[in-house]
Amino acid sequence: MHDVSKEFRKFYKNHVVLQSDKQQKLREKKDVNIKRLKEGLALYNQENDTSYAIAETRVQGSMAMATVVQNDENDCDIDVAIVFDQSNIGNLSPLQARRLVRDALEKKCGQLKEPPECKTNCVRIQYADNYHVDFAVYRRFKTEGSTEYSYEHSGGSNWTARDPAAITKWFQDEVKANGTELRQVVRLSKMFCKSRSGWVNMPGGLIQSVLCDEVFASEYDRLDEIFYYTMINIKDRLEKTVEVYNPTDPEISLLSAQNHYDKMNNWLSRLSDKLEKLSVLEDDDCTYKEAVAAWEEFFKHDFWTELTESLCEYASIQKSAFMDTEEYIEDLVPINDCYNVDIRCQVEAKGIRKQFLSRFLETYPQFYRLIPHGMKLHFEAVTDVPNPDAIWWKVRNVGEIAERKNEIRGQIEKKWWNYKTEDTMFGGPHFVECYVIKNGECVAMQWIQVHIGEASI
């Protein structure tokens, strides 16, 4: 198979993985709406002389599995499990429990264009920019002699047994077994399924994750090979049957309506068509130009279009000369984003006492809200996680100067630090992330952008 693995990995890192600032916006939307729910529930209790209380919250779906991609940016759902103790909500029916959550949200969502909507499986908050937050409502209880909670979901008209963490744990275990390439292949598959604006009726991320895992081409080494042959395996699998079952309960089909089967057939048809164009990659005489053009036809993305049109192989090599050392937290530990952490930044330089960044920028307007060279930045992680095991940090330098100096960094420093100090060495938009680790999971994370200008102190 013709090797364009350098270009393929660059496409994946720069155009598939959702940027840190966009991921942070998703987390902020999640946190804001959980806060709205808790505050609205307190008001509901005051007005109705009740004492309903949320026992736990848990992120689900693509955010929890860390498979959100850039093509999700304008049509992204944020899935959150809201769990009550059964003793707290008593004999509420599933519909009554969903209405309780809806009514509580309504008390704090008056500024939204659309009121919260009570749907069959969740309560939905719809944003004007196509984001929506889905609150799936659960109840938990302990059976006699058990120390573990059992969970039931308020889908439809009956409470049904379902663990809100089961799917996420299944996927995390599969990534551990198969390697981080499995998550990368799922992201690439999602990019393909959303690569054309007219492809509106395609399967969701869970179904793609299940099939990518089922027929994962683990025998190959390069990401472009693994993805290509996994897609071929999916096509062959769909030609036999389009049925897909819940990986944590194989008796439950993930296709519950005719529309779901239509999506599977669309996936098969479109995948078959585009894989036929990719088959040129296996020709012994396939050229670089033909390989790039084939991937452009498959993903329909400007990255490949620009390579096809320019064929500036030398420029491509030059741009790839820096060591792309960035690591991603989801490839190192499971994510269970259930706590909070903030990053406080203070600046310091010779002749300038240590002060918070916002105050410095207000005091020295001559720097146009850019941090000058020659300063020290002191970052502090402040978290509500009880007794965290560690706080890890990542510093990522962005831009042409960072690439030219081969200083993009991006490695995750795995030590117990709630403080971190950095020097402002060269201009560009940089960012710092911290991750709070407890019991082998990342339970809180935060991101801060640092704009460094050309001026010096």
Backbone torsions as a table, in degrees:
resi	resn	phi	psi	omega
1	MET	NA	132.1	-175.7
2	HIS	-61.1	132.1	-172.0
3	ASP	-90.9	107.3	168.0
4	VAL	-123.1	39.2	-172.8
5	SER	-63.6	-33.2	178.6
6	LYS	-63.8	-46.5	178.8
7	GLU	-65.4	-38.0	-177.8
8	PHE	-64.4	-43.4	179.5
9	ARG	-68.2	-35.7	176.9
10	LYS	-64.6	-40.9	175.9
11	PHE	-60.0	-45.3	-178.8
12	TYR	-61.8	-48.9	-174.2
13	LYS	-71.7	-35.6	-173.1
14	ASN	-94.6	-22.7	-172.0
15	HIS	-128.6	-6.4	179.6
16	VAL	-108.5	-54.9	179.8
17	VAL	-63.4	130.3	178.8
18	LEU	-70.0	131.4	-176.2
19	GLN	-61.5	154.7	-175.7
20	SER	-59.1	-39.3	-178.6
21	ASP	-66.8	-35.5	178.0
22	LYS	-70.7	-38.4	175.3
23	GLN	-62.0	-38.8	178.9
24	GLN	-63.5	-37.5	178.6
25	LYS	-63.6	-38.0	176.4
26	LEU	-63.2	-44.8	179.9
27	ARG	-63.4	-38.1	179.3
28	GLU	-65.0	-41.3	176.8
29	LYS	-61.5	-40.6	178.2
30	LYS	-62.3	-48.1	-177.4
31	ASP	-64.9	-42.0	-179.1
32	VAL	-60.2	-42.2	-176.0
33	ASN	-77.7	-29.6	171.5
34	ILE	-65.5	-40.8	176.8
35	LYS	-62.6	-43.2	176.8
36	ARG	-57.4	-44.3	-178.5
37	LEU	-63.0	-46.0	-178.0
38	LYS	-65.0	-41.9	179.1
39	GLU	-68.7	-39.0	177.7
40	GLY	-66.2	-35.3	178.7
41	LEU	-67.5	-36.7	177.1
42	ALA	-63.5	-41.6	177.0
43	LEU	-64.8	-41.6	178.4
44	TYR	-59.0	-43.0	-180.0
45	ASN	-63.3	-41.1	179.2
46	GLN	-62.6	-41.8	-176.0
47	GLU	-74.9	-27.8	-172.9
48	ASN	-115.3	6.9	179.6
49	ASP	53.8	46.7	177.8
50	THR	-117.9	176.0	-177.9
51	SER	-138.8	40.9	179.0
52	TYR	-66.1	140.1	-177.7
53	ALA	-145.7	137.4	177.3
54	ILE	-78.3	126.6	-177.9
55	ALA	-84.1	-35.8	179.3
56	GLU	-163.2	157.0	172.5
57	THR	-127.2	150.5	-179.4
58	ARG	-149.9	129.9	176.1
59	VAL	-71.5	139.2	178.9
60	GLN	-125.2	-176.4	171.4
61	GLY	68.8	-151.8	-172.7
62	SER	-65.2	-29.4	176.7
63	MET	-66.2	-44.4	-179.7
64	ALA	-69.4	-35.5	-179.6
65	MET	-84.8	-6.0	179.5
66	ALA	58.0	48.1	177.4
67	THR	-120.5	16.6	175.6
68	VAL	-66.5	137.7	-179.2
69	VAL	-123.9	170.4	-177.5
70	GLN	-65.3	-28.7	177.7
71	ASN	-70.6	-12.9	175.1
72	ASP	-80.5	-9.4	-166.0
73	GLU	-54.7	-40.4	-176.0
74	ASN	-101.6	8.6	179.3
75	ASP	-155.5	69.7	-170.3
76	CYS	-120.6	134.0	175.4
77	ASP	-105.6	139.3	177.5
78	ILE	-110.5	114.1	-174.9
79	ASP	-101.7	125.5	-179.4
80	VAL	-131.0	129.0	174.3
81	ALA	-86.6	127.4	175.8
82	ILE	-108.8	118.1	-172.6
83	VAL	-114.6	128.0	173.1
84	PHE	-108.5	151.3	167.7
85	ASP	-72.5	136.9	-179.6
86	GLN	-58.6	-36.7	179.7
87	SER	-66.0	-22.8	-178.1
88	ASN	-82.2	-38.4	-177.6
89	ILE	-99.3	0.2	172.0
90	GLY	58.1	-129.6	-175.1
91	ASN	-98.5	24.8	177.4
92	LEU	-58.5	136.0	174.7
93	SER	-74.6	165.8	176.6
94	PRO	-54.2	-43.2	179.9
95	LEU	-65.2	-41.7	179.1
96	GLN	-64.4	-36.8	178.5
97	ALA	-66.5	-41.9	177.7
98	ARG	-65.4	-39.9	178.5
99	ARG	-65.4	-34.9	176.3
100	LEU	-59.3	-47.3	179.3
101	VAL	-64.4	-42.4	177.9
102	ARG	-60.9	-47.1	-177.8
103	ASP	-63.5	-38.0	178.7
104	ALA	-66.4	-41.8	179.0
105	LEU	-65.0	-38.7	-177.8
106	GLU	-58.6	-28.5	-177.9
107	LYS	-71.6	-16.3	-177.8
108	LYS	-125.8	5.7	-176.8
109	CYS	-115.6	26.3	-176.1
110	GLY	-63.9	-23.6	-177.5
111	GLN	-82.7	-8.6	179.4
112	LEU	-78.5	148.6	-178.2
113	LYS	-63.3	-41.0	179.9
114	GLU	-113.0	136.7	177.7
115	PRO	-71.2	157.9	176.3
116	PRO	-55.5	141.0	-175.2
117	GLU	-114.8	131.1	178.2
118	CYS	-87.5	108.0	-178.6
119	LYS	-104.3	-178.9	-175.3
120	THR	-63.8	-40.1	-174.4
121	ASN	-112.4	-2.7	-174.1
122	CYS	-165.3	178.9	168.7
123	VAL	-115.1	126.0	-171.2
124	ARG	-111.2	136.0	168.9
125	ILE	-110.4	120.5	-176.4
126	GLN	-103.9	126.6	175.2
127	TYR	-93.5	156.6	-179.7
128	ALA	-66.3	-26.0	-177.5
129	ASP	-92.5	24.7	173.8
130	ASN	79.4	-5.2	170.4
131	TYR	-71.5	146.5	168.8
132	HIS	-143.6	146.6	179.6
133	VAL	-108.7	123.5	178.5
134	ASP	-106.7	119.5	174.9
135	PHE	-97.6	108.6	173.6
136	ALA	-87.9	128.6	-172.4
137	VAL	-99.8	129.6	-179.6
138	TYR	-127.1	162.1	166.6
139	ARG	-128.3	151.5	-178.9
140	ARG	-128.7	155.8	179.4
141	PHE	-160.8	163.6	175.8
142	LYS	-114.5	129.6	175.7
143	THR	-79.3	160.1	-176.9
144	GLU	-58.2	127.4	178.1
145	GLY	87.4	-4.8	-177.9
146	SER	-100.3	144.2	175.1
147	THR	-100.4	-7.0	-178.8
148	GLU	-104.3	149.0	177.4
149	TYR	-78.6	145.1	165.9
150	SER	-104.5	149.6	-174.3
151	TYR	-125.4	147.0	173.8
152	GLU	-133.2	142.3	-176.1
153	HIS	-102.5	143.5	-177.4
154	SER	-91.7	45.1	177.8
155	GLY	-84.3	136.9	178.0
156	GLY	68.4	-142.7	-175.2
157	SER	-99.9	-7.5	-177.3
158	ASN	-128.7	148.4	170.1
159	TRP	-70.8	128.7	-179.0
160	THR	-125.4	142.1	-178.3
161	ALA	-62.3	124.7	177.3
162	ARG	-164.8	126.8	177.5
163	ASP	-87.4	120.9	-177.3
164	PRO	-64.7	-17.5	-179.3
165	ALA	-99.4	-3.8	-169.4
166	ALA	-64.6	-48.9	-177.7
167	ILE	-62.8	-44.5	179.8
168	THR	-61.2	-44.5	179.9
169	LYS	-63.9	-40.0	177.7
170	TRP	-58.2	-47.7	-176.8
171	PHE	-67.0	-41.1	178.7
172	GLN	-61.6	-39.1	177.7
173	ASP	-66.0	-38.3	178.7
174	GLU	-67.7	-36.4	176.7
175	VAL	-65.1	-40.3	176.8
176	LYS	-61.0	-40.4	-176.7
177	ALA	-74.6	-36.9	-173.3
178	ASN	-102.3	-14.7	-177.2
179	GLY	100.4	163.2	-176.9
180	THR	-65.4	-15.8	178.2
181	GLU	-61.1	-26.8	178.3
182	LEU	-61.8	-46.5	177.7
183	ARG	-62.7	-38.6	179.6
184	GLN	-63.8	-40.7	178.9
185	VAL	-65.7	-40.1	177.6
186	VAL	-61.4	-45.2	178.6
187	ARG	-60.2	-44.4	-179.8
188	LEU	-64.6	-37.8	177.1
189	SER	-62.8	-42.3	178.6
190	LYS	-64.9	-36.5	175.9
191	MET	-61.5	-41.9	178.7
192	PHE	-63.8	-45.8	-175.8
193	CYS	-66.3	-19.8	177.7
194	LYS	-113.8	23.0	-173.6
195	SER	-79.3	-16.4	178.5
196	ARG	-125.1	136.0	-178.2
197	SER	-61.8	-26.8	-179.7
198	GLY	-80.7	-10.1	-179.7
199	TRP	-87.0	74.0	-175.4
200	VAL	-91.8	-15.4	-173.6
201	ASN	-115.0	68.8	-178.4
202	MET	-122.5	157.0	-176.7
203	PRO	-65.5	153.9	-178.7
204	GLY	-78.9	177.8	-174.1
205	GLY	-64.1	-35.0	-178.9
206	LEU	-64.5	-46.1	-179.9
207	ILE	-62.8	-41.8	177.6
208	GLN	-62.9	-39.8	179.1
209	SER	-63.0	-42.1	-178.9
210	VAL	-63.1	-45.7	-177.6
211	LEU	-73.9	-36.9	175.8
212	CYS	-59.7	-39.8	178.4
213	ASP	-69.6	-40.5	-176.1
214	GLU	-62.3	-39.3	-174.0
215	VAL	-120.3	29.0	-176.0
216	PHE	-59.0	129.3	-175.9
217	ALA	-86.3	72.0	-173.2
218	SER	-74.0	-9.9	-176.8
219	GLU	-77.6	-6.8	-179.0
220	TYR	-102.9	160.7	-174.8
221	ASP	-104.4	-42.9	-176.4
222	ARG	-80.6	145.5	-178.9
223	LEU	-62.1	-39.6	179.7
224	ASP	-63.3	-38.2	177.3
225	GLU	-67.7	-47.2	-178.5
226	ILE	-57.7	-45.4	-178.8
227	PHE	-66.2	-47.0	-177.3
228	TYR	-58.7	-48.6	-176.2
229	TYR	-76.1	-26.8	172.2
230	THR	-65.6	-40.4	178.4
231	MET	-64.8	-38.9	175.5
232	ILE	-62.4	-43.2	179.1
233	ASN	-63.1	-37.7	178.0
234	ILE	-65.7	-43.1	177.9
235	LYS	-58.2	-47.3	179.8
236	ASP	-62.5	-39.0	179.9
237	ARG	-66.4	-42.2	-179.3
238	LEU	-69.4	-27.5	176.7
239	GLU	-67.8	-26.0	177.8
240	LYS	-83.1	-46.8	177.9
241	THR	-161.6	143.6	177.4
242	VAL	-97.7	0.5	-178.5
243	GLU	-67.0	138.9	178.5
244	VAL	-136.6	134.0	-176.9
245	TYR	-112.9	154.4	177.8
246	ASN	-60.0	124.3	-176.2
247	PRO	-68.0	-18.3	178.7
248	THR	-98.1	-6.5	176.1
249	ASP	-154.4	88.3	-172.5
250	PRO	-65.1	-2.5	175.8
251	GLU	-88.6	-8.0	-177.9
252	ILE	-105.9	121.2	177.1
253	SER	-77.7	143.4	174.1
254	LEU	-86.0	-0.8	178.7
255	LEU	-111.4	103.5	-173.5
256	SER	-111.8	2.0	-179.9
257	ALA	-147.5	159.9	-179.2
258	GLN	-59.0	-35.1	178.6
259	ASN	-58.6	-33.6	179.0
260	HIS	-67.6	-39.6	177.2
261	TYR	-67.8	-35.7	176.3
262	ASP	-61.2	-40.2	178.7
263	LYS	-63.0	-40.5	179.7
264	MET	-64.8	-41.5	178.7
265	ASN	-67.2	-35.6	175.2
266	ASN	-63.1	-43.4	178.2
267	TRP	-58.4	-47.6	179.9
268	LEU	-60.2	-46.6	-177.5
269	SER	-62.7	-47.7	-176.4
270	ARG	-72.2	-36.5	177.4
271	LEU	-66.2	-42.5	179.5
272	SER	-60.7	-43.5	-178.7
273	ASP	-63.8	-47.2	-175.6
274	LYS	-76.8	-29.8	175.9
275	LEU	-67.6	-31.2	176.6
276	GLU	-61.7	-38.1	177.7
277	LYS	-70.2	-30.1	-179.8
278	LEU	-77.1	-14.4	-175.4
279	SER	-60.3	-18.7	177.8
280	VAL	-60.5	-24.2	-179.5
281	LEU	-60.9	-25.0	-176.9
282	GLU	-89.1	-4.6	177.4
283	ASP	-72.6	136.4	-179.7
284	ASP	-61.2	-30.3	-177.8
285	ASP	-100.1	18.3	178.4
286	CYS	-62.3	131.9	179.9
287	THR	-95.9	167.0	176.5
288	TYR	-58.9	-43.1	-179.5
289	LYS	-60.6	-43.7	-179.6
290	GLU	-67.3	-38.5	-179.5
291	ALA	-65.7	-45.0	179.6
292	VAL	-64.8	-41.7	179.3
293	ALA	-63.1	-36.0	179.3
294	ALA	-66.8	-43.1	178.0
295	TRP	-68.1	-32.1	176.1
296	GLU	-64.1	-40.9	178.5
297	GLU	-66.5	-32.9	-177.9
298	PHE	-73.5	-50.8	-174.4
299	PHE	-93.0	-18.7	-179.2
300	LYS	50.6	52.2	-175.6
301	HIS	-123.2	145.9	-177.2
302	ASP	-58.8	-30.4	179.6
303	PHE	-56.0	-48.5	-179.0
304	TRP	-75.6	-33.1	178.4
305	THR	-61.6	-44.3	-179.9
306	GLU	-65.4	-37.7	175.7
307	LEU	-65.1	-40.0	-179.7
308	THR	-64.3	-42.9	-176.0
309	GLU	-74.1	-39.0	-174.8
310	SER	-90.4	-39.8	-174.3
311	LEU	50.1	37.4	178.1
312	CYS	-83.3	76.8	-176.0
313	GLU	-62.4	-37.1	-179.3
314	TYR	-64.3	-44.2	179.1
315	ALA	-62.9	-38.1	179.5
316	SER	-62.3	-42.1	179.5
317	ILE	-65.5	-40.7	-179.6
318	GLN	-63.3	-42.1	-179.1
319	LYS	-67.9	-25.2	-178.1
320	SER	-93.2	7.0	-172.7
321	ALA	-69.8	-27.2	-179.1
322	PHE	-73.9	155.5	179.1
323	MET	-79.9	113.8	179.5
324	ASP	-83.7	93.2	-170.0
325	THR	-102.0	8.8	-174.1
326	GLU	-65.9	136.6	174.8
327	GLU	-112.3	158.3	-178.4
328	TYR	-123.4	134.1	-173.7
329	ILE	-60.3	-35.3	-178.5
330	GLU	-66.4	-17.5	177.1
331	ASP	-86.2	-7.2	-176.2
332	LEU	-108.6	-41.9	-179.8
333	VAL	-143.5	156.5	173.7
334	PRO	-62.7	151.3	178.8
335	ILE	-106.8	125.7	173.7
336	ASN	-135.1	79.3	-169.4
337	ASP	-77.6	80.0	-173.5
338	CYS	-119.0	0.3	176.1
339	TYR	-123.3	-176.4	-178.3
340	ASN	-122.0	149.9	172.1
341	VAL	-148.4	140.6	176.1
342	ASP	-119.2	149.7	175.2
343	ILE	-108.2	119.9	174.5
344	ARG	-101.0	133.3	-176.8
345	CYS	-119.8	126.9	172.8
346	GLN	-119.6	148.8	-178.7
347	VAL	-115.7	154.6	-177.4
348	GLU	-154.9	143.5	176.1
349	ALA	-155.9	167.9	177.5
350	LYS	-60.5	122.5	-179.4
351	GLY	87.4	-5.2	178.6
352	ILE	-126.7	117.5	-178.0
353	ARG	-70.0	159.8	-179.7
354	LYS	-63.3	131.9	179.9
355	GLN	-154.4	159.8	-179.4
356	PHE	-65.9	146.6	-174.2
357	LEU	-56.5	-43.6	-178.0
358	SER	-60.7	-39.6	179.2
359	ARG	-67.2	-41.3	179.3
360	PHE	-59.9	-46.3	-177.9
361	LEU	-64.8	-33.4	176.9
362	GLU	-73.3	-34.1	-176.9
363	THR	-75.1	-30.9	-175.8
364	TYR	-121.2	73.2	-177.8
365	PRO	-65.6	-15.6	-178.9
366	GLN	-65.0	-15.1	178.8
367	PHE	-91.5	3.6	174.7
368	TYR	54.9	42.3	177.5
369	ARG	61.7	24.5	173.0
370	LEU	-112.5	143.6	179.6
371	ILE	-82.5	127.1	-178.4
372	PRO	-77.2	170.0	174.3
373	HIS	-69.4	162.0	172.5
374	GLY	81.6	17.8	179.8
375	MET	-113.4	159.8	171.9
376	LYS	-105.5	137.6	176.9
377	LEU	-111.5	125.3	180.0
378	HIS	-110.0	115.9	-179.3
379	PHE	-105.0	138.0	177.6
380	GLU	-129.6	130.9	176.6
381	ALA	-94.5	122.6	179.2
382	VAL	-116.5	117.8	-171.1
383	THR	-134.1	155.7	174.6
384	ASP	-97.7	10.5	177.5
385	VAL	-70.4	124.2	179.4
386	PRO	-73.3	122.2	175.5
387	ASN	49.5	60.9	179.2
388	PRO	-63.3	151.2	179.1
389	ASP	-77.9	-33.2	-178.8
390	ALA	-165.1	159.9	170.0
391	ILE	-127.1	116.7	-178.5
392	TRP	-99.5	155.9	-176.9
393	TRP	-130.4	150.6	171.3
394	LYS	-135.9	132.1	174.0
395	VAL	-116.5	125.3	-177.6
396	ARG	-124.2	119.9	175.8
397	ASN	-93.4	134.5	-173.4
398	VAL	-122.3	144.5	172.5
399	GLY	116.7	172.9	-174.9
400	GLU	-63.7	-38.8	-179.0
401	ILE	-63.9	-43.6	179.2
402	ALA	-61.7	-40.4	179.7
403	GLU	-68.9	-42.0	-178.8
404	ARG	-64.4	-37.6	178.7
405	LYS	-82.5	-3.0	-175.9
406	ASN	56.0	47.4	-176.8
407	GLU	-130.0	41.0	179.5
408	ILE	-76.0	-22.9	178.5
409	ARG	56.9	-133.8	179.8
410	GLY	97.9	-0.6	175.7
411	GLN	-72.8	148.4	177.5
412	ILE	-92.1	121.3	-178.9
413	GLU	-87.0	114.5	-170.0
414	LYS	-98.2	71.6	178.7
415	LYS	-134.7	169.2	178.2
416	TRP	-89.4	94.9	178.3
417	TRP	-134.1	123.7	166.9
418	ASN	-101.2	0.3	173.1
419	TYR	-123.3	149.1	174.4
420	LYS	-149.9	137.0	179.8
421	THR	-118.9	134.8	179.3
422	GLU	-132.4	155.0	174.2
423	ASP	-102.9	145.5	174.9
424	THR	-87.7	105.2	-171.8
425	MET	-105.0	-36.9	179.4
426	PHE	-151.4	158.0	-173.3
427	GLY	-69.9	162.7	176.9
428	GLY	133.9	166.8	175.6
429	PRO	-86.0	113.1	-178.8
430	HIS	-116.0	163.9	175.0
431	PHE	-142.4	156.0	178.5
432	VAL	-125.4	134.8	175.5
433	GLU	-123.8	148.7	171.2
434	CYS	-128.1	150.5	-177.0
435	TYR	-132.1	125.8	179.2
436	VAL	-95.3	123.6	-175.1
437	ILE	-107.9	131.5	175.3
438	LYS	-148.5	131.0	179.2
439	ASN	53.4	40.0	175.5
440	GLY	75.9	11.0	179.0
441	GLU	-124.6	154.6	168.8
442	CYS	-88.4	108.9	-172.9
443	VAL	-101.8	-5.8	175.2
444	ALA	-161.5	147.3	177.5
445	MET	-150.2	155.0	179.8
446	GLN	-149.7	157.5	-174.3
447	TRP	-136.5	139.8	175.8
448	ILE	-139.4	135.3	180.0
449	GLN	-96.0	141.1	-179.3
450	VAL	-125.5	114.4	179.9
451	HIS	-96.7	115.7	179.2
452	ILE	-106.7	128.2	-178.9
453	GLY	-92.9	-170.8	-177.7
454	GLU	-90.0	-17.7	-177.2
455	ALA	-72.4	158.5	177.3
456	SER	-119.7	156.0	175.9
457	ILE	-70.9	NA	NA
